[in-house]
Amino acid sequence: MNGLQYTRITIFHFLWLTSVASFTSLGLWVGLRYFGTIGVIASGVIGLVIGHVIGCLPDWISTRLFFRHIMQCSKEELRAMVAEDDWKFLHTMALLRLGAMGEEVRQEIPRIVAMLESDSKLTRIYGWDALRIVFTEESRVIEDYNPRGSTEDCRRKIAILKEALAKGLVPTTHPVEIPLETTNKKKRFSWAAFLLVISFFAVAVILGLVFVSVTRKPTDSHLVLILVGSVAGFLGAWLLYFPIGQFYLRVIRGYPLNAGDRVEVTNGPHKGKTGTILMADKQRGLFKIDIGVQSDQSGENYFEEFEIRRSRK
């Protein structure tokens, strides 16, 4: 799904899954009814693509409205949001916006630090978002912090941050205007990557259909076999997709990558440029790279994990 990377299952995941399943099933039914076996495959893939696009629309629209709301709030309204007890991503964006408006926000650091050593994993995740997005210099002190790790490990790393803050060893962060591309970065669309993924799933579905057609019994329903084969192929491809992606990242892209590593941009308008990683947000797969672009505000310094690789020069 596009949009924000959520910390838990939401209605948007349900809507996306429902849309994909519904349109894929509709495509399979139309193909079977009007075009035969070959039509089933083509219609199923078309239904899958349409379902994915439509399923992402609610998430995309809500995300745009969310950021528009933050940008239109007054300082008083933003302060009221930050003062609320139950911290969420909304509070992080409100705090970032206040900093961009020239308001003092460093008084919230103790609260965020307390969140980072909480017993609640969800609280630590929200605290880590706040530290990384609003107080980037402070987050670099503990770049390897993982909010999903054990409570003891998190508190051990936060002790390092507390000591650095107490000794004044951390440079002061100066928040800028809400960098939408860094918090909810727009993906640079690649038709090649899109067709590759669709082809991967299409081949898996075809193999599933071939398997059930070979093992079918004369009494088996043709429609049920097509549905079973398609679903089995899709799920099989889904299970293989992530291990293959990890293999690709590590062997072809040279991961893991950390701050200070030299990398090359492989996609987008800056393709071919090399630079040094300034910040590695491994939880979101986002990297800030020094490629000679002066402004962070446009998001041009930020790249996703599939857009860069370890430099071979």
Secondary structure, DSSP 8 states (H G I E B T S, - for coil): --S---SS--HHHHHHHHHHHHHHHHHHHHHHHHTHHHHHHHHHHHHHHHHHHHHHHHHHHHHHHHHHHHHH--HHHHHHHHHSSS--HHHHHHHHHHHHTT---GGGHHHHHHHHT-S-HHHHHHHHHHHHHH-HHHHHTTTT--TTS-HHHHHHHHHHHHHHHHTT-S------S--HHHHS------HHHHHHHHHHHHHHHHHHHHHHHHH--TTS-HHHHHHHHHHHHHHHHHHHHHHHHHHIIIIIS-----TT-EEEE-SSTTTT-EEEEEEEETTTTEEEEESS---STTSTTEEEGGGEEE---
